[in-house]
Structure formats: structure tokens, C-alpha cells
Amino acid sequence: MTPARQPLAGVTVLVPRARDQASEFSVLLRARGAEPLEVPTIEIHPVASTAELDRALQDLAARHHDWVVLTSVNGVAAVRGRAEALGEGPAALAKARVAAVGPATEAALRDWGIAPDLVPEVATTAALGHAFPPGPGSVLLARADLANPELAVLLRAKAWQTTEVVAYHTVPVGTLDPAARRRLDTGEVDWVAFTASSTVEGFLRGYGGPPPPTVRVAAIGPVTAGTARSAGIRVAATATEHTIPGLVAAIEHAVTG
């Protein structure tokens, strides 16, 4: 790609994702000429005890739930890991309908051999709640410990009984990488791109507050943007398509347009 076709040439974007999940974002940024600065502000940890998740999978096999909802790639990975440990594989979800949020979560399910029955057009839990059919029945939500409660509220309003199980933990990193802190403090970072509310919270904890006022902030969607604004962070760009490519596109539009 020639420099003329690199709309983000010379732009440095801090990517505060978990370390093993930043690569796709960085590849897309580099393709547009930007320098991605990978600085994890959260870590994904397995649950200390799998008993609750195992019991939830057994309940699925016994048809105690009509639906199972997975809202992230991490959730799919956690459920898949326990299902395979129990010798079930994708059959663990075969007796319930499956709902997913976002193309990445859908792709993770399809990679496991599961075609979700419901994926909302907009990749948010609120959109899934609105797209869900009316109840009654039982829905299993396998999510992070810090998951937004809005989805369960929307489902219960449609006469569904919800059961929530913690599939994994999202843990803020204690302190920001010193080299990244120096670059933020000396004006060498142009953007911080938040991919989830947890990355906002992790950044605030690791850095000790909002980014410097010279740093522009992009958010992957309205929930993440709302978390940032509630912490006093001005959001310069919010992705229209709530995905990593959509977030890159939002930054590109803000820079070029």
C-alpha cells in the first residue's frame, strides 16, 4: 500500500485490549498507515471453580433452558472449553436455541460447528434484547462477571426467565506500561480506542484517570462511549458498526473527514 492510500499515516493509536486479542486491531491499523501501541488494560481470567458453568451446561443438556446467549468470543471460548472437558463438544448446545452478539462471536460459534439462531443486526446486547422473540421460557446467559445487566432486564420484560452464569472474569491491569505512560504524557499518542467498557475501566485504573486532553478517544459503540463519558472522557468518534473494523473506520473518518 502506498503512502497516498494510507489515511492514518503518522497516527499513533493506543490499543487497550487484552494482549492476546489485540492482533486483529493492530493489523487493520497498520494497513492504514497507523502505529498501533498495544497496551493491555484488562486480562481475561478463567473462573476459579467451573462447578456453576458445568451445572449450567448439564441443565442445557437436560432441556432446562430454551435459549443460551453468548455475547463475546471469550464467552464462547469458556463455554467451549468446559463442554469439551465434559466430553460434550458442540452437542452441549444442541438442545437449545443459540443467540450471539456481533460477527466475531458468531464466527467463534461457527468455528465450533454451531450456527446461531439469532444475531442482531447491531452488535449490542440491547439490540439482542430488542430482537429476541417474546417468551415465556428460560434463557441461559453465559457471560463475564462484569456484564451489563441491561440484557437480562429486556428479556424479563418479554416474559423470559433468565439464569446468569459467570463464564470468565475480566480483570483490570494494575498499572499501565511505563513506556506507554511516557508516550501519553509527552504527546506521542494521538488516539485511544476503547473496545469495551472494561477497557475504559482498565485504562482509568492503570493510568490513574482519563487520557491527556490532546489525545482523542474512539469507542466501539454507545455503551462503551457512555462508560467513557461518565468518567469525564470526551469521545471524539463512536463506531457505527460495533466491531473492530467499524472502530478503525470511525477513527479513519474522524481523521480524514
C-alpha positions in Angstrom: 0.0 0.0 0.0 1.4 3.3 -1.0 1.5 6.3 1.5 -1.1 8.1 -0.6 -3.5 5.2 0.2 -2.7 5.2 4.0 -5.2 7.6 5.5 -3.9 7.1 9.1 -0.2 7.6 8.2 1.7 9.1 11.1 -1.2 8.5 13.6 -0.5 6.5 16.8 -3.4 4.6 18.3 -3.2 3.1 21.8 -5.0 -0.3 21.7 -6.0 -1.2 25.3 -7.3 -4.7 24.6 -6.2 -7.9 26.4 -2.8 -8.9 25.0 -4.0 -12.0 23.0 -6.9 -10.1 21.4 -5.1 -7.0 20.0 -3.7 -8.5 16.9 -6.6 -8.0 14.5 -7.0 -4.4 15.6 -3.3 -3.8 15.1 -3.2 -5.4 11.6 -6.1 -3.2 10.4 -4.4 0.0 11.8 -1.0 -0.8 10.2 -2.8 -1.4 6.9 -4.0 2.2 7.0 -0.6 3.5 8.0 -1.2 4.0 11.7 1.2 2.8 14.5 -0.7 0.6 16.9 0.5 0.8 20.5 -0.7 -2.4 22.2 -1.1 -1.7 25.9 -3.3 -4.2 27.7 -5.6 -2.7 30.3 -7.5 -5.8 31.1 -6.8 -9.5 31.4 -9.2 -12.4 30.8 -9.1 -15.0 33.6 -10.9 -18.3 33.8 -13.3 -18.8 36.7 -11.7 -20.3 39.9 -14.3 -23.0 40.0 -16.1 -24.4 37.0 -18.9 -26.1 39.0 -21.5 -23.4 38.2 -20.7 -23.4 34.5 -20.6 -27.2 34.3 -24.0 -27.3 36.0 -25.4 -24.8 33.5 -24.2 -27.0 30.6 -25.8 -30.0 32.2 -29.1 -28.1 32.5 -28.8 -27.2 28.8 -28.4 -30.9 28.0 -31.5 -31.7 30.2 -33.5 -29.1 28.2 -34.0 -26.8 31.2 -33.3 -23.8 29.0 -34.9 -22.8 25.7 -32.1 -20.4 24.7 -28.4 -19.9 25.5 -26.9 -16.4 24.9 -23.3 -15.7 24.2 -22.2 -12.1 23.9 -18.4 -12.4 23.3 -15.6 -14.5 21.8 -14.4 -15.0 25.4 -17.7 -16.4 26.4 -17.7 -18.9 23.5 -14.2 -19.9 24.4 -15.1 -20.5 28.0 -18.3 -22.5 27.2 -16.5 -24.5 24.5 -13.6 -25.3 26.9 -15.9 -26.7 29.6 -18.2 -28.5 27.1 -15.1 -30.3 25.6 -13.7 -31.1 29.0 -17.1 -32.7 29.8 -16.9 -34.7 26.6 -19.9 -32.9 25.0 -18.4 -30.7 22.3 -20.9 -28.6 20.3 -23.7 -31.1 21.3 -23.8 -29.4 24.6 -25.7 -26.5 23.0 -27.7 -28.6 20.6 -30.9 -28.8 22.7 -31.4 -25.1 23.0 -31.5 -22.2 20.5 -28.4 -20.1 20.4 -28.2 -16.3 20.3 -25.0 -14.3 19.8 -23.9 -10.7 19.8 -21.6 -9.5 17.0 -19.9 -11.1 14.0 -16.9 -12.1 16.0 -19.0 -14.1 18.4 -20.9 -15.6 15.6 -17.7 -16.6 13.8 -16.4 -18.2 17.0 -19.6 -20.3 17.3 -19.5 -21.3 13.6 -15.8 -22.3 14.1 -17.1 -24.7 16.8 -19.7 -26.1 14.4 -22.7 -24.1 15.8 -24.9 -21.9 13.7 -26.6 -19.3 15.9 -30.3 -18.9 15.6 -30.3 -15.2 16.4 -27.7 -12.5 15.7 -29.0 -8.9 15.9 -28.1 -6.5 13.0 -26.5 -4.2 15.5 -23.8 -5.7 17.7 -25.0 -4.7 21.1 -26.7 -6.6 23.9 -29.5 -4.0 23.8 -30.1 -4.8 20.2 -30.2 -8.5 21.0 -32.8 -7.9 23.8 -35.0 -6.0 21.4 -34.6 -8.6 18.6 -35.4 -11.5 21.0 -38.8 -13.2 20.5 -41.4 -13.0 23.2 -41.4 -15.6 26.0 -42.2 -17.4 28.1 -39.4 -19.8 28.6 -35.9 -20.0 30.1 -32.7 -18.2 28.9 -29.2 -19.0 30.0 -26.8 -16.1 29.8 -23.1 -17.2 29.9 -21.1 -14.0 30.2 -18.3 -12.1 32.0 -18.6 -11.2 35.7 -18.8 -7.5 34.7 -21.5 -7.9 32.0 -24.1 -5.2 31.6 -27.4 -6.1 33.3 -29.5 -4.5 30.6 -29.9 -7.6 28.5 -31.4 -9.6 31.4 -33.8 -6.7 32.1 -35.0 -6.6 28.5 -35.5 -10.4 28.4 -37.5 -10.5 31.6 -39.7 -7.7 30.2 -40.6 -10.2 27.4 -41.6 -12.8 29.9 -38.3 -14.8 29.8 -36.8 -16.3 33.0 -33.1 -15.6 32.9 -30.3 -17.6 34.5 -26.9 -15.9 34.5 -23.6 -17.9 34.9 -20.1 -16.3 35.0 -18.1 -17.9 32.2 -14.9 -15.8 32.7 -13.5 -12.9 34.6 -12.4 -9.5 33.2 -9.6 -8.2 35.4 -8.2 -4.7 35.1 -4.4 -4.5 34.8 -2.9 -2.9 37.9 -0.7 -0.2 36.3 -0.1 1.0 32.8 3.1 0.1 31.0 5.6 2.8 31.9 6.8 3.3 28.3 3.2 3.8 27.1 2.6 6.2 30.0 5.6 8.3 28.9 4.3 8.4 25.3 0.9 9.5 26.5 2.4 12.2 28.8 4.7 13.6 26.1 2.0 13.9 23.4 3.2 10.9 21.3 -0.2 9.2 21.3 -3.0 10.6 19.0 -5.9 8.2 19.8 -7.0 5.8 22.5 -9.5 3.3 21.0 -11.8 1.6 23.6 -13.3 -1.8 22.5 -15.4 -2.4 25.6 -16.5 -0.7 28.9 -14.0 -3.0 30.7 -11.1 -1.5 28.7 -12.2 2.0 29.7 -12.3 1.0 33.3 -8.9 -0.8 33.0 -7.3 2.3 31.4 -8.7 4.6 34.1 -7.3 2.3 36.8 -3.9 1.7 35.1 -3.3 5.3 34.0 -4.9 6.9 37.0 -7.5 8.9 35.2 -8.7 10.0 31.7 -6.2 10.3 28.8 -4.5 13.7 28.4 -6.7 16.3 26.7 -4.6 16.2 23.5 -5.5 12.5 23.0 -8.6 11.8 21.0 -10.8 8.9 22.1 -12.8 6.4 20.0 -15.3 3.9 21.2 -16.6 0.8 19.6 -20.3 1.5 20.5 -22.7 3.6 22.5 -22.3 1.6 25.7 -18.6 1.9 25.7 -18.9 5.6 24.8 -21.3 6.1 27.7 -18.9 4.5 30.1 -16.1 6.8 28.9 -18.3 9.9 29.1 -19.4 9.0 32.6 -15.8 9.1 33.6 -15.3 12.5 32.2 -13.7 11.4 28.9 -14.6 13.3 25.8 -15.4 10.8 23.0 -14.4 12.0 19.5 -15.6 9.1 17.5 -18.1 6.2 18.0 -18.2 3.3 15.6 -21.4 3.0 13.5 -20.7 -0.7 13.1 -19.8 -2.0 16.5 -16.9 -4.2 15.5 -13.1 -3.8 15.3 -13.2 -2.9 11.6 -16.0 -0.4 12.4 -13.9 1.2 15.1 -11.0 1.6 12.7 -13.3 3.1 10.2 -14.6 5.6 12.7 -11.1 6.7 13.5 -10.3 7.0 9.8 -13.4 9.1 9.2 -12.6 11.4 12.1 -9.0 11.9 10.9 -9.8 12.4 7.2 -13.2 13.9 7.3 
